[in-house]
Amino acid sequence: MQVKQSSLAAIGTKFAQYPTDGKPEIAFAGKSNVGKSTLINAMLGRRALARTSSQPGKTRTINFYAVNDMMYVVDLPGYGYAKAPKTEIAKWGVMIEEYLEKREALRAIILLIDIRHEPGKNDIMMYDWLKHYGYDIIIAATKSDKLNRSQIPKQLSIIRKTLNLAPQDILIPFSGEKKTGVTELWEAMDKFLDL
């Protein structure tokens, strides 16, 4: 898809605050500080539409970005480590779960994994949970610019093995710095959008 227009359309913490027009949605999920906002900005061709931060847990709401007035890119709060009270983190968990379980317009999920590290317990849990609910999952292996080119295949293989991916599961290395992986991610997403 060629992004001609993108904007923040809605911010919410409960269903009543989410868009009701039924346009297809692709949600972005991942550990705190994995680079969700950076990836979304790169996908939408904007520098600072999604706010980035070096502090984990910056996204505390579910943010809907309208793309070409045809679909939404949905930024979910990060899971795992974040500088926030435990009660706040628990609320995010409930909010994410409700969104993922009940959102009928949701077509697929991009799960972000830091390519430099083996997927952690939270990543495995999230992947298994999404699979259990029958979601189509595209995995974006972020921060690929932090590795030598020769290390990338080995790290992708570790992610595949740790998450027990099927051969047809989509795994795409991504770099916000170099903007690599953007075209491949859009091509993978387009298959689920029926636009």
N, C-alpha and C positions, 0 to 999 in steps of 0.2 A: 504494500500500500504506500502511496505517496502522501505524506502528511502535508496538507495545505493549510490547515487551521487546527489549533489545539488550545484549550483553555480549561481552567479549573471550573467544573460545573457544579459540584456539590461536595460538602464535607459533612460527615455524620458519624454518630456513634450508635445509632439505632435505626431500624428499618424505616420508620416514618420520615427520616431525613434523606433517604436515598432516592435517586431518580426513579420515576414511575413510567417513563415512556417506552420501556421494553426493548431499548436498543441493546444489541449484544455487548457483552462485557468480557474482557480478559483481565484476570486479577494477577497481581505480582506479589509473591510471598517469599519470605526469607528471613534469616537470622538478623538481629539488629546489627547494623553497620556492614552489611554484606554488599551494599551499593545499589539498593533499590531505586532511590531518588536519582542517582547518577544515570542508571540504566534508563529510567523513564524519560529523563530529560534528553538523552541521546536518541531514544526511539521517537520522541515527539519533535526533535529538531529544535529544542529550546534550551537555553542555557540554565535558567533558574526557575522553571515553572514548578517543579517539585523541589522543595527546599532540602538541600544537602547539609550534612553536619558531620564532624568527626566524632561527635558524642553519640553513642548508641541510644536508640529509643527516641529519636527526634519525631518520628511519625506516630502520633497518638490517636489518630482518627482514621476513618476509612475515607480516602480522597478519590473522587471520580473526575477524570480528565476527559472531556469531550474531544473526539478526534473527527475532523471533517464532518461534524454533525451527523455521523453514521454509527458511532460506537463509543464505548468508554474503556479507557485504560484505568484500572482500579488499583490504587496503592494501599496495601494492607499494612498495619503496624508490624514491626519486626518482632520475632519471638526470640527467646533466650535472654542473654545478658542485656540489661538496659539500666541506666541510672534513673530509677523511679521506684516509689514504694511498692512493696509486694502486692498490696491491694489493687493498685493501679495496673500492674502487670496482669493480675488475674482478670481484671475487667476487659483488658485487650483480648485475652484468650477467649472469653465468652463472646465478645463482639465479633471476632474473626470466625469462630465456630458457627455462630448464628448466620453470618453472611454466607459462609461456604455451604451450610446445610440448606438454606432456604432460598437462595437467590436464583430465580428461574432464568434470568437473562445471562447468567454466567456460562461461557462457552468453553473456556480452558484456563489453565493456571500456568504461569511462568514461575517456576521455583528456582530461586537464586542460591547458588552454592559458591563459596569462595574457592576458586580453582587451586589455591596454594595449600589448602588443608584437606585432609580426609573429612568427609561429611561427619558431623557430630551426632550425638544422640537425638537432639532436637530436630536436626535435618532428616534423619531416618524416620523419626516419629511422624513428622509432617508429611513426608513422601508416602509412607505406609497409610496414613490416615486419608490422604487425598485419593490414593489408589483404591482403598476400601470403599470410598463413596463414589467410585467410578469416574473420577475426573480425568480428562485428558491433560497430561502434564508435559510441559516443555521445560527442560532444565537449561538455565543460563549459567555457565561457569564464569563468574565475574573475576575481574582483576587480572586478566590474562597478560596484561602488559607488565606485570610485576615478575613474570617468569621469562627465562630464555625460551626462544622458540622451540628448542629441542626438548624442553621439559614438559611442554603442553600435552603431547599425546600420552605420556606416562601418567600425568595428573588426571586427565580425562578417563583413563582406564581405571584409576583408583576410585573415582566417583562412580563409574559404571558398576564396578564390583561391589563397593560398599553399599550402594542403594539397591543392588541386585536388579539393575535395569534390564529390560528385555531388549533384544537387538533392534526392534522398531522404535524404541523410546528415543526421543529427540534430545540430544545434548549438544549445546552450542557454546563454544568459548566466546567470551565477550570482554571488551576493554572500553571503558568510558573515556580513557585517555586517548586511545587511538581510534575510537569509534568503530572497532571491528566487531562483527557479529550482528550489527543492526539490521542489515538487509536479510540475513538468514533468519533472524527472529521474526521479522515481518512476514517472510515467506511461510514460516511455520505457523504463525498466527492466522494468516489469511485462510488457511485450510479449514479453520474452525468458525470463521465469521459469516460465510454465505452472504457477502455484501453484493 
